[in-house]
Amino acid sequence: MSEPTKTELEAAAFRRLLAHLDERKDVQNIDLMNLAGFCRNCLSRWYAEEAAERGVEIDKEEAREIVYGMPYSEWKAKYQTEANADQKAAFEENKPDH
């Protein structure tokens, strides 16, 4: 497989992941962290870090808007719920250090 094709496929898969997460706004970030060790905020941070490595400046809020499909503050107000005790306990037990 050529590198340009590989890059196109990776980009397409990333766009599908973002679309899937957008369709599943009911899945909270803490649930993603507890089950997979990453969340939407991690994806946005990774996006900004990769941009910076390539000399492209994207601040935290811009990266979050790319991942969330809207300003993060708007997403939080519309879709984020308070974590329950079980979610918080699982997060503390399995908290990733990235």
N, C-alpha and C positions, 0 to 999 in steps of 0.2 A: 504494500500500500504506500502510496506517495505521501510525503509529509503534508502537502496542502490538503489532500483528501482526508488524512487523519485529523488535521486541525479543523476542517469543516465538520467532520462527524462529531468531534469532541464539543464543538460549539453548538451543534444541533442538539446533542444530548443535554448540554447545560441549559439550553433554552427550554427543552422539554421538562427538565427538573424544575425550573422556575415556574413554568406553566402548571405543573402538577401541584407544587406548593401553593400557587395562587388559587387553584381549585379547592385546596384543602385548608382553607383559613381556619377551620375548626381544630386543626392540629396545632397545638400551642408549641412555642419554642422549647419550653421546659420538657414537653413530651419527646420532642426530637432529641434534645440533649440526653435525656434519660435512656432512650432506646438506641440512639445512633452515635452519640458523642459529638454531635454538631447540630447547629440550628441555622436559621436564616441569618442571624447576626454573624455567625462564623463565616457563612458564604460571602456576606458582604465584606467582611474584613479580609478574607482571602482574595477577593476580587480587587480591592484597593491595594493590597500588598503586591499582587501580580502586576497591576498597572504601574505602581511605583518602580518595580524592578525594570520596567520597560520605559521609564522616563515619562510616564503619563501621570499627572496629578489628579487624583480623584479623592475628595475628602470623604470622611466617614458617612456623612448624610447623603452624599451623592451615590455612594456605593449601596447604601441601604435602599435608596429609592429604586435603583436598578433591580435589586433582589426582591423587594416587597411590591414593586409596581406602583408605588405611591410614596409620599413622604412617610417616614417611620412613625412620626407622631400621629398621623392620620390613621395608619394601620393599627397602632396601639389602641387608640380611642375606639375604633370600630370593632376590633376583633380580639384583642388580648384580654384574657380573663385572669383573675387572681389565682395563683397556684394554690392548690390545696395542700394539706399537711403531708399526705403521702407523696405527692409530686416533689415537694421541697425536701423531704427526707431522702428520697431516691436520688435527687440531684446532689445532695451533700455526700451521699455514699459513693456515687459514681462520677463526681465532678471531674471533667477532663481538665488538663492543665495546659491547654493551648490558647 
